[in-house]
Amino acid sequence: MKTEYEKKAVIKLPKNSNAFLIETPDHLPKLHGICIANGKRGSGKSIAITNLIRMYKEELGSDLRCIIVSPTFGSNYKLLSELQINKEDIFEEPDDDIPSKLIRIADDERDAFLEWRHLNEYYNQFIKTIKGGVFDRSNMDEYMLQYYNPLTDQFERPKPKYPCYLKGKPCVLFTFFDDNQGSTLLSTNKKMLQ
């Protein structure tokens, strides 16, 4: 078999494309993305996806926040508990307005990142103001209190929620929908889509 390449059929990617901004190791599917595992009962779908999540967690570490939407979480507890998902990120009722909850989580993570970035950016300027003698502790406002640590009675640089903040990037959100096929979450019910 002989392979030939058509010289005119060159794919050009747009410059400064926002696609695939999440640094993903070469041995894993590039993020962001959608992965669908389809197979008969007992064919290993949940095991495959759980292992994929585990590999992402090993590579991305604490920069990955995983959310699970699964009415069968209890029966898959042993398998899924190895992922060490926070309790507030497990939804066992897929009919319980999941789209709104996921949007709220994404919005909260975005806002936390933007707030940290802003506070971190202006920390040096804030400290300069304090050291310049212009600052009066009795007139501290809510903004200034975000730098203040009452345990040490010192102003401190804000701590990032995730290590990726230090690289100028928000956390990676990964949502795993398992056994939701009969729920209104996956129906075309107009009420759910609003």
C-alpha positions in Angstrom: 0.0 0.0 0.0 1.3 3.4 -0.9 0.3 6.6 0.8 0.2 9.9 -1.0 -0.7 13.3 0.4 -2.6 15.9 -1.5 -0.5 19.1 -1.3 -3.6 21.3 -1.8 -5.5 19.7 1.0 -3.7 21.4 3.9 -5.7 22.1 7.0 -4.9 25.5 8.5 -5.9 26.2 12.1 -6.9 29.8 13.0 -4.2 31.8 14.8 -4.7 32.3 18.5 -7.6 29.8 18.5 -9.2 29.3 21.9 -9.9 25.6 21.2 -8.0 23.2 23.4 -6.5 25.8 25.7 -6.5 23.2 28.5 -3.1 21.6 28.6 -3.7 17.9 28.2 -1.0 15.2 28.2 -0.5 13.5 24.8 -1.8 10.1 26.1 -5.2 11.5 27.0 -8.0 12.9 24.8 -7.6 16.6 24.5 -9.8 18.8 26.8 -12.3 20.4 26.4 -14.4 17.7 24.8 -17.4 15.4 25.1 -17.0 11.6 25.4 -19.9 9.2 25.1 -19.6 5.6 26.2 -22.3 3.4 24.7 -22.6 -0.3 25.3 -24.8 -3.0 26.8 -25.2 -3.4 30.6 -22.1 -4.7 32.2 -19.8 -3.9 29.2 -17.5 -1.7 31.3 -18.7 1.9 30.4 -18.6 3.2 33.9 -15.2 1.5 34.6 -13.7 3.0 31.4 -15.0 6.6 32.1 -14.0 6.3 35.8 -10.5 5.3 34.8 -10.4 8.2 32.3 -11.3 10.6 35.0 -8.7 9.0 37.3 -6.0 9.6 34.7 -7.1 13.2 34.2 -7.0 13.7 38.0 -3.5 12.2 38.2 -2.3 14.5 35.4 -4.2 17.7 36.3 -4.1 17.1 40.1 -6.1 19.6 42.2 -6.7 21.8 39.1 -9.6 19.4 38.2 -13.0 19.6 39.7 -15.1 16.6 38.9 -18.9 16.6 39.1 -21.0 13.4 38.9 -24.6 13.2 38.0 -25.8 9.6 38.6 -28.9 8.1 40.1 -26.9 4.9 40.5 -24.0 6.5 42.4 -24.9 4.4 45.5 -24.6 1.1 43.6 -21.3 2.3 41.9 -20.0 3.9 45.2 -16.9 1.7 45.4 -15.9 2.5 41.9 -16.6 6.2 42.0 -15.4 6.8 45.6 -11.8 6.1 44.4 -12.1 9.4 42.5 -12.4 11.3 45.8 -15.2 13.6 44.6 -16.4 16.3 47.0 -19.9 15.4 48.4 -21.4 18.7 47.0 -20.3 17.7 43.5 -22.4 14.5 43.5 -26.0 14.7 42.2 -28.0 11.6 42.5 -31.3 13.1 41.3 -30.9 14.0 37.6 -34.4 15.4 37.4 -33.5 18.0 40.1 -32.7 21.0 37.8 -29.2 19.8 37.0 -28.6 22.3 34.2 -29.1 25.3 36.5 -26.9 23.7 39.2 -24.1 23.1 36.7 -24.3 26.6 35.3 -24.1 28.0 38.8 -21.0 25.9 39.6 -19.3 27.1 36.4 -20.3 30.7 37.1 -19.0 30.4 40.7 -15.7 29.0 39.6 -15.3 31.7 36.9 -16.1 34.4 39.5 -13.7 33.0 42.1 -10.9 32.9 39.5 -11.6 36.5 38.3 -11.8 37.8 41.9 -8.5 36.1 42.9 -6.8 37.4 39.7 -8.0 40.9 40.5 -6.9 40.8 44.1 -3.6 39.2 43.3 -2.9 41.8 40.6 -3.5 44.7 43.0 -1.9 43.3 46.1 1.5 45.0 45.5 -0.2 48.3 44.9 -2.3 47.8 48.1 0.9 47.1 50.2 2.6 50.1 48.7 -0.3 52.3 49.8 -0.1 50.9 53.3 3.7 51.4 53.6 3.3 54.9 52.1 1.5 55.9 55.3 -1.7 56.9 53.5 -3.6 54.0 55.0 -5.7 54.1 58.2 -6.8 50.7 59.6 -9.9 52.2 61.2 -11.2 53.0 57.7 -10.8 49.5 56.3 -13.5 48.7 53.8 -14.7 45.3 52.6 -12.3 45.2 49.7 -9.3 45.7 52.0 -10.5 43.0 54.3 -10.0 40.5 51.6 -6.3 40.9 52.1 -6.5 40.8 55.9 -5.8 37.6 57.9 -7.2 38.0 61.4 -5.2 35.0 62.7 -1.9 36.7 61.9 -3.2 40.3 62.1 -1.4 40.9 58.8 -2.3 41.7 55.2 -1.5 38.8 53.0 -1.5 38.0 49.3 -4.7 36.1 48.5 -4.2 32.3 48.3 -5.3 30.6 45.1 -8.1 28.1 45.3 -6.4 26.0 42.7 -2.7 25.8 41.7 -3.6 26.6 38.0 -4.6 30.2 39.1 -0.8 30.9 39.4 -0.6 30.0 35.7 -3.4 32.4 34.9 -6.0 29.7 34.2 -9.2 28.7 36.0 -9.8 25.1 37.1 -11.0 22.4 34.7 -14.6 21.3 35.2 -15.3 17.7 34.3 -18.9 16.4 34.5 -19.7 12.7 34.3 -23.3 11.7 33.6 -23.9 8.1 34.4 -27.2 6.1 34.0 -29.3 9.2 33.2 -31.0 7.8 30.1 -34.6 7.7 31.6 -34.5 11.1 33.3 -36.0 14.4 32.2 -32.4 15.7 32.1 -31.9 14.0 28.7 -35.4 14.5 27.4 -36.6 17.2 25.0 -39.0 18.6 27.6 -39.2 22.3 26.9 -39.4 23.1 30.6 -35.9 21.6 31.2 -34.5 23.6 28.2 -35.6 27.0 29.4 
